[in-house]
Amino acid sequence: MSAQSPAESALAQLLVDSLNLEGVSPAQIDPEAALFGEGLGLDSIDALELALAISKTYGFQLRSDNEENRRVFASLRALAAHIEQHKAA
């Protein structure tokens, strides 16, 4: 498992808090592991809840019709990079 950047650590904390992931600490989330399916095991409802939490925290919306979503939500690292590019100043 690779180390989390500060942005990834903050996002991991948001992920655990907003999705009430029991038994998972933010530090345990591998930034390169899949968030859905085999990795962390999130589902489509989790994606909606996470998108809402990101919108409230970072000031921009993740749209459900975005063709990039599969890539954006691929891992903690990919999601953190996307947020850094798009968050409100």
Buried (B, 14 or more C-beta within 10 A) or exposed (E): EEEBBEBBBBBBBBBBEBBEBEEBEBEEBBBBBBBBEEBBEBEEEBBEBBBEBBEEBBEBEBEEEEEEBEEBBBBBBBBBBBBEEBEEE
